[in-house]
Amino acid sequence: MRALIQRVSRAKVEVDERVTGEIGPGLLILVCAMQGDTEAEAEKLATRISKLRIFKDEAGKMNRAIADIGGACLVVSQFTLAADTARGNRPGFSTAAPPAEGDRLYQHFSNILRGLGLPVENGEFGADMAVSLVNDGPVTIWMDTADRP
């Protein structure tokens, strides 16, 4: 699985001008299930993100995890993270998981974060979403379970 994580002061996702998720300080997590991903990748990615120390401590150092600051997660499905731009100017997305599998793993990923004690809000899988955020820092981090054993 792949994720683009942004430390935010606030973030919101809307579908047809209806708010489906909104958070204050925390993480906006854009997530994409790739072909062949299983629940194990979703669990590994969620656990890694929950422990990511990218929030400031008293000394101003990035030394705190999201739970340490009482933050929340806004999880948004983002199949375009699977973009292959190696050929031509039009990206291909054939390495993304099929929609039904992508949705199942997206929901599982969100539920793992909840199980770790984090408040989680969501976008709407497969919808045309409008995401707004205030990136804090800015801090933006790319993670891919394929990059680690």
RODO-2510 file (C-alpha; in nm, 4 decimals, decimal comma):
residues 149
     n   res          X          Y          Z
     1     m     0,0000     0,0000     0,0000
     2     r     0,1031     0,3547    -0,0592
     3     a     0,0291     0,6659     0,1413
     4     l     0,1034     1,0338     0,1202
     5     i     0,0894     1,1740     0,4732
     6     q     0,0520     1,5424     0,5486
     7     r     0,0761     1,6960     0,8931
     8     v    -0,2154     1,9393     0,9081
     9     s    -0,3600     2,2089     1,1291
    10     r    -0,6976     2,1170     0,9812
    11     a    -0,8378     1,9262     0,6851
    12     k    -1,1751     1,8529     0,5306
    13     v    -1,3160     1,6392     0,2500
    14     e    -1,6426     1,7071     0,0712
    15     v    -1,8500     1,5082    -0,1780
    16     d    -2,1182     1,7042    -0,3666
    17     e    -2,0688     1,9942    -0,1205
    18     r    -2,1435     1,7589     0,1731
    19     v    -1,8674     1,7232     0,4341
    20     t    -1,7801     1,3533     0,4769
    21     g    -1,4834     1,4073     0,7076
    22     e    -1,3180     1,6924     0,8927
    23     i    -1,0365     1,7130     1,1480
    24     g    -0,8359     1,9676     1,3420
    25     p    -0,4664     1,9026     1,4102
    26     g    -0,3457     1,5665     1,2857
    27     l    -0,2769     1,3791     0,9654
    28     l    -0,4338     1,3866     0,6223
    29     i    -0,3565     1,0417     0,4813
    30     l    -0,4053     0,9838     0,1099
    31     v    -0,3948     0,6059     0,0663
    32     c    -0,3872     0,3651    -0,2295
    33     a    -0,4087    -0,0131    -0,2301
    34     m    -0,1885    -0,1719    -0,4965
    35     q    -0,2466    -0,4976    -0,6834
    36     g    -0,1529    -0,7890    -0,4609
    37     d    -0,1861    -0,5947    -0,1351
    38     t    -0,3450    -0,7778     0,1567
    39     e    -0,4687    -0,6924     0,5039
    40     a    -0,1088    -0,7376     0,6223
    41     e     0,0095    -0,4382     0,4155
    42     a    -0,2800    -0,2260     0,5420
    43     e    -0,1987    -0,3184     0,9018
    44     k     0,1739    -0,2565     0,8562
    45     l     0,1166     0,0841     0,6964
    46     a    -0,1395     0,1954     0,9568
    47     t     0,0883     0,0893     1,2411
    48     r     0,3899     0,2671     1,0910
    49     i     0,1918     0,5864     1,0397
    50     s     0,0530     0,5764     1,3944
    51     k     0,4101     0,5689     1,5300
    52     l     0,5518     0,8317     1,2934
    53     r     0,7102     1,1018     1,5093
    54     i     0,6480     1,4137     1,3021
    55     f     0,4821     1,6424     1,5574
    56     k     0,6817     1,8967     1,7568
    57     d     0,7777     1,8441     2,1185
    58     e     0,8413     2,1208     2,3741
    59     a     1,1806     2,1903     2,2165
    60     g     1,0316     2,2265     1,8687
    61     k     1,1783     1,8953     1,7459
    62     m     0,9717     1,6452     1,5469
    63     n     0,9556     1,3888     1,8242
    64     r     0,5873     1,3133     1,8895
    65     a     0,3439     1,0722     1,7277
    66     i    -0,0170     1,1577     1,6505
    67     a    -0,1513     0,9962     1,9694
    68     d     0,0956     1,2037     2,1736
    69     i    -0,0681     1,5262     2,0560
    70     g    -0,4274     1,4007     2,0677
    71     g    -0,4554     1,4408     1,6897
    72     a    -0,6938     1,2822     1,4412
    73     c    -0,6630     1,1220     1,0982
    74     l    -0,8508     1,2102     0,7822
    75     v    -0,8127     0,9104     0,5494
    76     v    -0,8893     0,9649     0,1807
    77     s    -0,8711     0,7000    -0,0921
    78     q    -0,6395     0,8118    -0,3719
    79     f    -0,5922     0,5584    -0,6522
    80     t    -0,3800     0,8095    -0,8448
    81     l    -0,0920     0,7337    -0,6060
    82     a    -0,0506     0,4260    -0,8292
    83     a     0,0271     0,6484    -1,1298
    84     d     0,2827     0,5132    -1,3739
    85     t     0,4340     0,8052    -1,5638
    86     a     0,7156     0,6109    -1,7311
    87     r     0,5602     0,6237    -2,0789
    88     g     0,4159     0,9315    -2,2398
    89     n     0,2248     1,2136    -2,0810
    90     r    -0,0838     1,0245    -1,9681
    91     p    -0,0360     0,8303    -1,6442
    92     g    -0,1479     0,4700    -1,6207
    93     f    -0,3126     0,3250    -1,3100
    94     s    -0,3076    -0,0466    -1,3858
    95     t    -0,1008    -0,1251    -1,0751
    96     a    -0,3764    -0,0026    -0,8419
    97     a    -0,5906    -0,2689    -0,6793
    98     p    -0,9286    -0,3312    -0,8457
    99     p    -1,2007    -0,1045    -0,6984
   100     a    -1,3719    -0,3631    -0,4758
   101     e    -1,0389    -0,4770    -0,3312
   102     g    -0,9138    -0,1183    -0,2986
   103     d    -1,2263    -0,0189    -0,1057
   104     r    -1,2003    -0,3214     0,1242
   105     l    -0,8342    -0,2469     0,2062
   106     y    -0,9050     0,1258     0,2460
   107     q    -1,1756     0,0465     0,5018
   108     h    -0,9487    -0,2069     0,6750
   109     f    -0,6668     0,0510     0,6931
   110     s    -0,9040     0,3050     0,8543
   111     n    -1,0325     0,0458     1,1008
   112     i    -0,6773    -0,0480     1,2039
   113     l    -0,6067     0,3185     1,2860
   114     r    -0,9268     0,3281     1,4917
   115     g    -0,8205     0,0084     1,6678
   116     l    -0,4946     0,1820     1,7593
   117     g    -0,7027     0,4417     1,9445
   118     l    -0,6918     0,7196     1,6863
   119     p    -0,9949     0,9263     1,5859
   120     v    -1,0502     0,8683     1,2129
   121     e    -1,2636     1,0545     0,9605
   122     n    -1,2962     0,9403     0,5995
   123     g    -1,3562     1,0503     0,2460
   124     e    -1,5869     0,8459     0,0244
   125     f    -1,4216     0,5704    -0,1765
   126     g    -1,4526     0,6203    -0,5520
   127     a    -1,6228     0,9589    -0,5242
   128     d    -1,5131     1,2867    -0,6796
   129     m    -1,3904     1,4568    -0,3636
   130     a    -1,2842     1,8100    -0,2786
   131     v    -1,0072     1,7994    -0,0185
   132     s    -0,8943     2,1126     0,1620
   133     l    -0,6148     2,1354     0,4135
   134     v    -0,3726     2,3582     0,5934
   135     n    -0,0407     2,1754     0,5754
   136     d     0,1480     2,2352     0,9002
   137     g     0,5188     2,2891     0,8452
   138     p     0,4751     2,1967     0,5651
   139     v     0,5394     1,8310     0,6457
   140     t     0,4589     1,5790     0,3715
   141     i     0,5858     1,2199     0,3761
   142     w     0,5588     0,9359     0,1227
   143     m     0,5319     0,5769     0,2469
   144     d     0,5058     0,2534     0,0514
   145     t     0,4961    -0,0925     0,2082
   146     a     0,6845    -0,2248    -0,0957
   147     d     0,9864    -0,0167     0,0133
   148     r     1,0434    -0,2181     0,3320
   149     p     1,0579    -0,5860     0,4198
***
